[in-house]
Structures are given as structure tokens and as C-alpha cells.
């Protein structure tokens, strides 16, 4: 999977530059119910994820 994402980031996929992946990070902590990032039905708790990863997202948007 990492190879696929890195290949897409390198270009040559036919995706416009504005939509291309420039930077990404794989979180060290899994998204689980115990970590408060998923509901019991395994749906993403968007606000919890936004709060938990606000700094990382800001860094990626600046890249």
C-alpha cells in the first residue's frame, strides 16, 4: 500500500496537480473504540479525529 501511495505522489497517474498527493502520514496510534476515535459500530468520530490530529493536519497542509 505504501508503494502505491508513494507512486501516486510521484506523479504520472493522470491526476491533476491540484488533486495530487503531496505528503501523507500514517498515524502510529490505531483508530479504535478504546482510543475514542471510533463508535461501537466502528464509525469514525470525526470531531475526535480532528482534535487528535489537528497539528499533524496543519503540517501536511503547509507542505
N, CA, C and O atoms as a printed pandas DataFrame, in Angstrom:
     atom_number atom_name residue_name chain_id  residue_number  x_coord  y_coord  z_coord
0              1         N          UNK        A               1    0.820   -1.177    0.000
1              2        CA          UNK        A               1    0.000    0.000    0.000
2              3         C          UNK        A               1    0.875    1.256    0.000
3              4         O          UNK        A               1    0.600    2.201   -0.740
4              5         N          UNK        A               2    1.907    1.271    0.810
5              6        CA          UNK        A               2    2.805    2.416    0.867
6              7         C          UNK        A               2    3.413    2.678   -0.500
7              8         O          UNK        A               2    3.545    3.829   -0.916
8              9         N          UNK        A               3    3.779    1.623   -1.192
9             10        CA          UNK        A               3    4.347    1.763   -2.532
10            11         C          UNK        A               3    3.349    2.431   -3.467
11            12         O          UNK        A               3    3.729    3.298   -4.253
12            13         N          UNK        A               4    2.063    2.037   -3.394
13            14        CA          UNK        A               4    1.030    2.623   -4.242
14            15         C          UNK        A               4    0.857    4.110   -3.965
15            16         O          UNK        A               4    0.737    4.902   -4.900
16            17         N          UNK        A               5    0.843    4.498   -2.695
17            18        CA          UNK        A               5    0.668    5.899   -2.332
18            19         C          UNK        A               5    1.879    6.712   -2.755
19            20         O          UNK        A               5    1.731    7.811   -3.290
20            21         N          UNK        A               6    3.079    6.186   -2.521
21            22        CA          UNK        A               6    4.285    6.901   -2.940
22            23         C          UNK        A               6    4.325    7.055   -4.457
23            24         O          UNK        A               6    4.755    8.090   -4.964
24            25         N          UNK        A               7    3.884    6.044   -5.172
25            26        CA          UNK        A               7    3.838    6.131   -6.632
26            27         C          UNK        A               7    2.863    7.191   -7.093
27            28         O          UNK        A               7    3.150    7.922   -8.041
28            29         N          UNK        A               8    1.723    7.289   -6.447
29            30        CA          UNK        A               8    0.738    8.315   -6.789
30            31         C          UNK        A               8    1.283    9.701   -6.473
31            32         O          UNK        A               8    1.030   10.655   -7.208
32            33         N          UNK        A               9    2.027    9.810   -5.383
33            34        CA          UNK        A               9    2.606   11.103   -5.005
34            35         C          UNK        A               9    3.682   11.529   -5.993
35            36         O          UNK        A               9    3.900   12.726   -6.181
36            37         N          UNK        A              10    4.348   10.594   -6.618
37            38        CA          UNK        A              10    5.421   10.909   -7.551
38            39         C          UNK        A              10    4.897   11.445   -8.879
39            40         O          UNK        A              10    5.647   12.054   -9.642
40            41         N          UNK        A              11    3.629   11.226   -9.156
41            42        CA          UNK        A              11    3.041   11.723  -10.402
42            43         C          UNK        A              11    2.903   10.617  -11.429
43            44         O          UNK        A              11    3.155    9.446  -11.144
44            45         N          UNK        A              12    2.499   11.005  -12.623
45            46        CA          UNK        A              12    2.336   10.022  -13.688
46            47         C          UNK        A              12    1.070    9.213  -13.565
47            48         O          UNK        A              12    0.959    8.154  -14.182
48            49         N          UNK        A              13    0.103    9.682  -12.780
49            50        CA          UNK        A              13   -1.135    8.934  -12.590
50            51         C          UNK        A              13   -2.290    9.536  -13.360
51            52         O          UNK        A              13   -3.391    8.985  -13.351
52            53         N          UNK        A              14   -2.059   10.664  -14.030
53            54        CA          UNK        A              14   -3.134   11.320  -14.753
54            55         C          UNK        A              14   -4.006   12.189  -13.862
55            56         O          UNK        A              14   -5.016   12.718  -14.325
56            57         N          UNK        A              15   -3.644   12.348  -12.608
57            58        CA          UNK        A              15   -4.398   13.173  -11.669
58            59         C          UNK        A              15   -3.893   14.604  -11.778
59            60         O          UNK        A              15   -2.683   14.825  -11.815
60            61         N          UNK        A              16   -4.797   15.581  -11.831
61            62        CA          UNK        A              16   -4.339   16.977  -11.876
62            63         C          UNK        A              16   -3.464   17.311  -10.667
63            64         O          UNK        A              16   -3.668   16.769   -9.581
64            65         N          UNK        A              17   -2.501   18.195  -10.854
65            66        CA          UNK        A              17   -1.551   18.520   -9.793
66            67         C          UNK        A              17   -2.247   19.030   -8.541
67            68         O          UNK        A              17   -1.808   18.739   -7.428
68            69         N          UNK        A              18   -3.324   19.784   -8.706
69            70        CA          UNK        A              18   -4.048   20.320   -7.551
70            71         C          UNK        A              18   -4.675   19.211   -6.706
71            72         O          UNK        A              18   -4.925   19.412   -5.518
72            73         N          UNK        A              19   -4.933   18.049   -7.299
73            74        CA          UNK        A              19   -5.546   16.933   -6.591
74            75         C          UNK        A              19   -4.543   15.851   -6.200
75            76         O          UNK        A              19   -4.916   14.866   -5.563
76            77         N          UNK        A              20   -3.292   16.019   -6.567
77            78        CA          UNK        A              20   -2.277   15.002   -6.323
78            79         C          UNK        A              20   -1.874   14.965   -4.843
79            80         O          UNK        A              20   -1.931   15.981   -4.150
80            81         N          UNK        A              21   -1.476   13.811   -4.381
81            82        CA          UNK        A              21   -0.980   13.635   -3.017
82            83         C          UNK        A              21    0.418   14.223   -2.955
83            84         O          UNK        A              21    1.292   13.832   -3.729
84            85         N          UNK        A              22    0.639   15.164   -2.036
85            86        CA          UNK        A              22    1.963   15.766   -1.900
86            87         C          UNK        A              22    2.686   15.221   -0.676
87            88         O          UNK        A              22    3.901   15.024   -0.700
88            89         N          UNK        A              23    1.940   14.982    0.382
89            90        CA          UNK        A              23    2.523   14.474    1.622
90            91         C          UNK        A              23    1.458   13.666    2.347
91            92         O          UNK        A              23    0.266   13.947    2.222
92            93         N          UNK        A              24    1.887   12.665    3.101
93            94        CA          UNK        A              24    0.952   11.876    3.891
94            95         C          UNK        A              24    1.676   11.341    5.110
95            96         O          UNK        A              24    2.905   11.284    5.148
96            97         N          UNK        A              25    0.906   10.954    6.092
97            98        CA          UNK        A              25    1.453   10.332    7.299
98            99         C          UNK        A              25    0.544    9.182    7.700
99           100         O          UNK        A              25   -0.673    9.242    7.524
100          101         N          UNK        A              26    1.145    8.152    8.233
101          102        CA          UNK        A              26    0.401    7.020    8.772
102          103         C          UNK        A              26    0.435    7.167   10.286
103          104         O          UNK        A              26    1.514    7.147   10.879
104          105         N          UNK        A              27   -0.725    7.316   10.928
105          106        CA          UNK        A              27   -0.733    7.523   12.381
106          107         C          UNK        A              27   -0.191    6.311   13.127
107          108         O          UNK        A              27   -0.450    5.169   12.749
108          109         N          UNK        A              28    0.561    6.571   14.185
109          110        CA          UNK        A              28    1.133    5.498   14.997
110          111         C          UNK        A              28    0.059    4.819   15.844
111          112         O          UNK        A              28    0.123    3.614   16.086
112          113         N          UNK        A              29   -0.915    5.588   16.288
113          114        CA          UNK        A              29   -1.987    5.061   17.133
114          115         C          UNK        A              29   -3.139    4.596   16.239
115          116         O          UNK        A              29   -3.612    5.367   15.404
116          117         N          UNK        A              30   -3.592    3.365   16.396
117          118        CA          UNK        A              30   -4.695    2.896   15.551
118          119         C          UNK        A              30   -6.008    3.590   15.907
119          120         O          UNK        A              30   -6.216    4.004   17.048
120          121         N          UNK        A              31   -6.874    3.707   14.930
121          122        CA          UNK        A              31   -8.208    4.258   15.166
122          123         C          UNK        A              31   -9.055    3.139   15.755
123          124         O          UNK        A              31   -9.497    2.242   15.038
124          125         N          UNK        A              32   -9.281    3.196   17.063
125          126        CA          UNK        A              32  -10.062    2.168   17.741
126          127         C          UNK        A              32  -11.098    2.818   18.645
127          128         O          UNK        A              32  -11.034    4.012   18.938
128          129         N          UNK        A              33  -12.043    2.013   19.075
129          130        CA          UNK        A              33  -13.063    2.474   20.022
130          131         C          UNK        A              33  -12.409    2.831   21.359
131          132         O          UNK        A              33  -12.807    3.800   22.007
132          133         N          UNK        A              34  -11.407    2.050   21.772
133          134        CA          UNK        A              34  -10.718    2.288   23.035
134          135         C          UNK        A              34   -9.996    3.626   23.044
135          136         O          UNK        A              34   -9.898    4.267   24.090
136          137         N          UNK        A              35   -9.487    4.056   21.891
137          138        CA          UNK        A              35   -8.798    5.340   21.791
138          139         C          UNK        A              35   -9.770    6.498   21.590
139          140         O          UNK        A              35   -9.356    7.655   21.523
140          141         N          UNK        A              36  -11.064    6.186   21.494
141          142        CA          UNK        A              36  -12.083    7.219   21.358
142          143         C          UNK        A              36  -12.235    7.774   19.955
143          144         O          UNK        A              36  -12.850    8.824   19.770
144          145         N          UNK        A              37  -11.687    7.087   18.968
145          146        CA          UNK        A              37  -11.751    7.579   17.598
146          147         C          UNK        A              37  -12.809    6.875   16.756
147          148         O          UNK        A              37  -13.108    7.303   15.641
148          149         N          UNK        A              38  -13.375    5.793   17.290
149          150        CA          UNK        A              38  -14.447    5.066   16.602
150          151         C          UNK        A              38  -15.624    4.867   17.542
151          152         O          UNK        A              38  -15.455    4.800   18.760
152          153         N          UNK        A              39  -16.824    4.772   16.964
153          154        CA          UNK        A              39  -18.026    4.460   17.735
154          155         C          UNK        A              39  -18.085    2.944   17.930
155          156         O          UNK        A              39  -17.297    2.225   17.316
156          157         N          UNK        A              40  -18.995    2.439   18.766
157          158        CA          UNK        A              40  -19.130    0.983   18.919
158          159         C          UNK        A              40  -19.454    0.263   17.598
159          160         O          UNK        A              40  -19.141   -0.917   17.441
160          161         N          UNK        A              41  -20.080    0.975   16.655
161          162        CA          UNK        A              41  -20.374    0.360   15.360
162          163         C          UNK        A              41  -19.261    0.623   14.340
163          164         O          UNK        A              41  -19.460    0.452   13.137
164          165         N          UNK        A              42  -18.085    1.041   14.835
165          166        CA          UNK        A              42  -16.867    1.258   14.052
166          167         C          UNK        A              42  -16.960    2.410   13.049
167          168         O          UNK        A              42  -16.274    2.413   12.027
168          169         N          UNK        A              43  -17.816    3.386   13.357
169          170        CA          UNK        A              43  -17.866    4.600   12.542
170          171         C          UNK        A              43  -16.860    5.588   13.108
171          172         O          UNK        A              43  -16.609    5.613   14.312
172          173         N          UNK        A              44  -16.295    6.389   12.240
173          174        CA          UNK        A              44  -15.289    7.361   12.630
174          175         C          UNK        A              44  -15.925    8.512   13.415
175          176         O          UNK        A              44  -16.943    9.066   13.000
176          177         N          UNK        A              45  -15.325    8.860   14.535
177          178        CA          UNK        A              45  -15.745   10.042   15.294
178          179         C          UNK        A              45  -14.933   11.213   14.745
179          180         O          UNK        A              45  -13.816   11.476   15.191
180          181         N          UNK        A              46  -15.514   11.904   13.774
181          182        CA          UNK        A              46  -14.775   12.919   13.017
182          183         C          UNK        A              46  -14.215   14.026   13.896
183          184         O          UNK        A              46  -13.057   14.411   13.736
184          185         N          UNK        A              47  -15.006   14.538   14.811
185          186        CA          UNK        A              47  -14.509   15.634   15.658
186          187         C          UNK        A              47  -13.374   15.173   16.563
187          188         O          UNK        A              47  -12.432   15.926   16.811
188          189         N          UNK        A              48  -13.458   13.938   17.058
189          190        CA          UNK        A              48  -12.385   13.405   17.901
190          191         C          UNK        A              48  -11.099   13.253   17.095
191          192         O          UNK        A              48  -10.014   13.549   17.595
192          193         N          UNK        A              49  -11.216   12.798   15.858
193          194        CA          UNK        A              49  -10.045   12.649   14.992
194          195         C          UNK        A              49   -9.480   14.024   14.640
195          196         O          UNK        A              49   -8.264   14.216   14.631
196          197         N          UNK        A              50  -10.359   14.971   14.354
197          198        CA          UNK        A              50   -9.901   16.334   14.047
198          199         C          UNK        A              50   -9.123   16.922   15.217
199          200         O          UNK        A              50   -8.082   17.549   15.021
200          201         N          UNK        A              51   -9.624   16.720   16.438
201          202        CA          UNK        A              51   -8.916   17.235   17.620
202          203         C          UNK        A              51   -7.601   16.504   17.839
203          204         O          UNK        A              51   -6.583   17.131   18.135
204          205         N          UNK        A              52   -7.612   15.188   17.695
205          206        CA          UNK        A              52   -6.418   14.387   17.968
206          207         C          UNK        A              52   -5.295   14.647   16.960
207          208         O          UNK        A              52   -4.117   14.563   17.305
208          209         N          UNK        A              53   -5.659   14.962   15.724
209          210        CA          UNK        A              53   -4.663   15.106   14.672
210          211         C          UNK        A              53   -4.624   16.507   14.072
211          212         O          UNK        A              53   -4.188   16.672   12.933
212          213         N          UNK        A              54   -5.066   17.508   14.804
213          214        CA          UNK        A              54   -5.111   18.882   14.298
214          215         C          UNK        A              54   -3.725   19.384   13.911
215          216         O          UNK        A              54   -3.557   19.977   12.845
216          217         N          UNK        A              55   -2.740   19.153   14.760
217          218        CA          UNK        A              55   -1.384   19.641   14.464
218          219         C          UNK        A              55   -0.791   18.946   13.245
219          220         O          UNK        A              55   -0.178   19.593   12.396
220          221         N          UNK        A              56   -0.971   17.625   13.154
221          222        CA          UNK        A              56   -0.438   16.889   12.014
222          223         C          UNK        A              56   -1.093   17.352   10.721
223          224         O          UNK        A              56   -0.419   17.494    9.701
224          225         N          UNK        A              57   -2.398   17.587   10.754
225          226        CA          UNK        A              57   -3.105   18.049    9.556
226          227         C          UNK        A              57   -2.598   19.427    9.136
227          228         O          UNK        A              57   -2.421   19.693    7.947
228          229         N          UNK        A              58   -2.369   20.283   10.097
229          230        CA          UNK        A              58   -1.867   21.621    9.789
230          231         C          UNK        A              58   -0.504   21.544    9.101
231          232         O          UNK        A              58   -0.245   22.265    8.138
232          233         N          UNK        A              59    0.358   20.670    9.599
233          234        CA          UNK        A              59    1.691   20.492    8.997
234          235         C          UNK        A              59    1.566   19.970    7.564
235          236         O          UNK        A              59    2.282   20.426    6.673
236          237         N          UNK        A              60    0.663   19.023    7.342
237          238        CA          UNK        A              60    0.505   18.469    5.998
238          239         C          UNK        A              60   -0.033   19.505    5.019
239          240         O          UNK        A              60    0.388   19.532    3.862
240          241         N          UNK        A              61   -0.949   20.352    5.457
241          242        CA          UNK        A              61   -1.489   21.369    4.561
242          243         C          UNK        A              61   -0.447   22.434    4.233
243          244         O          UNK        A              61   -0.523   23.064    3.179
244          245         N          UNK        A              62    0.519   22.641    5.117
245          246        CA          UNK        A              62    1.586   23.602    4.839
246          247         C          UNK        A              62    2.633   23.051    3.884
247          248         O          UNK        A              62    3.365   23.809    3.248
248          249         N          UNK        A              63    2.700   21.716    3.785
249          250        CA          UNK        A              63    3.735   21.053    2.954
250          251         C          UNK        A              63    3.507   21.260    1.478
251          252         O          UNK        A              63    4.284   20.770    0.659
